[in-house]
Amino acid sequence: MSCSMETMRPQAHLLGIGMSRLVSITSPSGVNCAALRLSVALSILLVIGLSSASSVRAQSVARSEEVGSTRVAWPVWSPNRPPPPPNESGRSATENEDNAVLDSQTASPFRPPTRVAQVSQMVEASAAEAFDEKTEEVPLPEPDQNAPARIDGGQFTDHEPFVGEGLSGPCGDNECANGEYWYNPYFCAAGFERYRLFGGRFWGRSEYLLWWTSGSHLPALVTTSPVGTLPEDSGILGRSDTTVLYGDNRVTTDARSGGRFTIGYLLSDCDGLGVEANYLFLGRAADHYRADYAAIPILARPYYDLGIGAEDSMLISHPDFLNGSVFVDTKTDFQGAELLLRKTMWQGYSDRFDVLLGYRFTRLDDGLTVHQSSLWTQTQGLIEEGTTKDLFDSFDTENQFHGGELGLSYRDRMGQWSVEVLGKVALGNTSSQVRVDGATVTTTPDGSSATFSGGLLAQDTNIGLHRQNEFSVIPEFGVTLGYNLTRRLRASFGYTFIYWNNVLRAGDQVDRAVSQLPPEPPTGDQRPGVLMKNTDFWSQGMRFGLDYCF
């Protein structure tokens, strides 16, 4: 039984096989029709299978594209690589190469390559349609409204690359501030903490201080002797039985609380230029001493008597004829302020180097006051019983420094941690003044009183306001360890040391040499005198702070 040519014509046309070829492959004696149709069907399936494999291979290398607010999902078999650029025909080079190989493999005298390409396009369209049906839309994440902005309008994320990887700004493409953006000097972001403070050009730091200072040296101001000591021998320095109750040591050396507040503003994004100001203060350091005859029967104030050329004392109380009390107060205040330009000179991946230049103001105030009061319980020479005498000596100093300052700052970041080392030196003038005052008030039993200028160590010979100007140097050294709590908030702990030379302290201006006692007029050497004795001052301690960028 044989198959007719008309019956086989549709299959032959689908395969692109000419009728003459079909006749040439048909046995003259006749071929079974079912067998011939089976062979034609298998050939069709082979061509479709090869074309489908080529199409799937081309589709698997297609990369996902982000369009608007949707993202096309990747097929699970995707190698996650970008597709090659298409050629003029709209087909990628890879697809053309694959089809060329397929055409060369399937081409034969019975199957023209042009028909194979047509079948391949039909299969590709079917595969693409099936791929689109499986595609799902994945919404993009919402931007963080609290995240710091960057120059190109986007926002930095925890894993976003730095400048040099496709970002650009007003300083030029992929370059700003020596190749990178200029970031706030206090490392305010978590993780990648180096971002541009666009819309947040300010930074601030508030610190609690726990500091110590060099204190003030005082001469011996109050002495005592054992009960039974004669009045003329009581409280005299140099005697074996005399004890110094107050003075001859340093005071106001205990820890003091204070604060330091800093605020800064970014002037230039590209040049790494900013301005900052800070104010520093320490709480008042005070020391007080109180004594009276009830607790200590013999009280005296020692001095050096130029008239006899030896140590002597003024009695405040003595059991034989005098009841009295003494009060000594000392105080110290310290504060300062700076106005600085900060310029980034070098910046790496995690560290930076800044130069600071500006103005520094520092002030140190000291005070010392001694007040004594005595009541005569028995007549002593010309002084009647019931007479009282009150006197005081006062010494106050004020030091103000004005000068230019130069500093260097280095910072490095290690994950959430950061460390800063700071060194500054200020050169300028210290304007100092000493104010000395004193008076004596005597009241008789009938109520009449007389007031005289001068006490014991403050008399007409040194009372008044005295000034001087000295060149001074104020170096400062500090180290700060920080930890990022949030993207904008950082906790810090540090240490600072400040030194200041050529200052006047109140205790150093006390002249113990006395040539007369009020109401006697100045005689002889006219002492006590104005000493204007310079000394040094230092302060150091710990800092506990919070930094915030806004």
Secondary structure, DSSP 8 states (H G I E B T S, - for coil): ----HHHHHHHHHHHT--HHHHHHTS-TT---HHHHHHHHHHHHHHHHHHHHHHHHHHHHT----EETTEEB---TT--------B-TTSSBHHHHHHHHHHHHHH-BTTB-HHHHHHHHHHHHHHHHHHHHHH--B-------TTS-B-TTS-B--TT---TTSS-EETTEET--TTTS----TT--SSSS-----BT--EEEEEEEEEEEE--EEE---EEE--TT--GGGTT-TTSTT-EEEE-SEEES-S-EEEEEEEEEEEEETTTTEEEEEEEEEEEEEEEEEEEETTT-S-EEEEEEETTTTEEEEEEEEBTTTEEEEEEEEEEEEEEEEEEEEEEEEEE-SSEEEEEEEEEEEEEEEEEEEEEEEEEESS-BTTB-TT-EEEEEEEEEEEEEEEEEEEEEEEEEEETTEEEEEEEEEEEEEEEEEEEEEEEEEEE-TTS-EEEEE--SSS-TTT-EEEEEEEEEEEEEEEEEEEEESSSSEEEEEEEEEEEEEEEE-GGGG---EES--TTS---TT--S-----EEEEEEEEEEEEEEEE-
